[in-house]
């Protein structure tokens, strides 16, 4: 299931009833505005590019890559047709170049099947995607939330989520994943919305 007006309203009702802290966050932040990235392959390429660099640097590299590929688009086939040195020239590290080419190869070879994701569970998709070098559980969770619109993803390893939970729930120290999962149990089956609100709360309170 993905987000529509009915499920969005149901999720807000559930979160505000189940968790007083989440209710306060929702009232402060306002309407839910998660935007989905529909090009699934390109979303994962962008995720790999963005690892451990600033948003501005990642945007520059993405634009250079897209310009280098013109008139083609960012696809498994177009990337595999490029020389690895050409990928390095747009600003990608040797490691990220290998990750992106591994994603492209596994997409071409059917290891990653975007057309089947609708029929797979969250865990099955994570297991599929993490076969790609450079894609860990966090990247797969972001894909579930921001590309597939899955509603019950609790990203307890995400630093922003942990910081937001520490602040909102007035914890003395940064919570680990187990603590985040415990706090977030009442959010289910709409943990993705709760995570979105927690990220936005950092923008408001920061």
C-alpha positions, 0 to 999 in steps of 0.5 A: 500500500502507498499513500493516498488521501484516505491512508494519509488521514488514517495514519494521522489519526492513528499517530495522534491517538497512539502517541501524545509526543507524536501528536505535538510534532504533527501539530507543529509541523503541519500537513504530511508532504512526503514526495515520491521519486518514481524513477526507481533505478535513478533513485538508487543511483542518486542514493549511492552518489549522496553517501558521505558527501554534502547535499550540494556536492551530490547535486553537482555530481548528479548533474554532471552525470546526467549531462555526460549521458545526454541525450540518453538518461540514467539507466542501467544500459547507459551506465554500463555503456560508459567507461569507468574512467568517464564516471570518475571524471564526473566526480565519482570516487572509484568505490562509488563508481564500482557500486553504481556499475554493480547496481546497473549490472544486477539490474540488467541481469535481473537480480534487482527487479523493480517490476516485482517490487509491488508484490514483495514485502519490505523485508524481501525488497531489502534483501534483494537490494542489499545484494548490490555493493554499496546498498545497505539496509538504510539505503534500502529503507529510504528507497522503500519510503521515498520511492515505493511509498511503503507506510511502515518503515521505521529507520531506527539507524538513521542519525536524524531519526535518533536525534529527533527522538532524543529531543522530542522524547527528552532522552538523556542520550542518543537512543540506539536502534532497539530504543527507537524500535521500542518507542516507535512500536505504537506508530505501526503500521504507519512508522514511515509517516512518523519518521517523516514528521521526526525529520521535519521536526529537526528543521523546525526546532533546529 
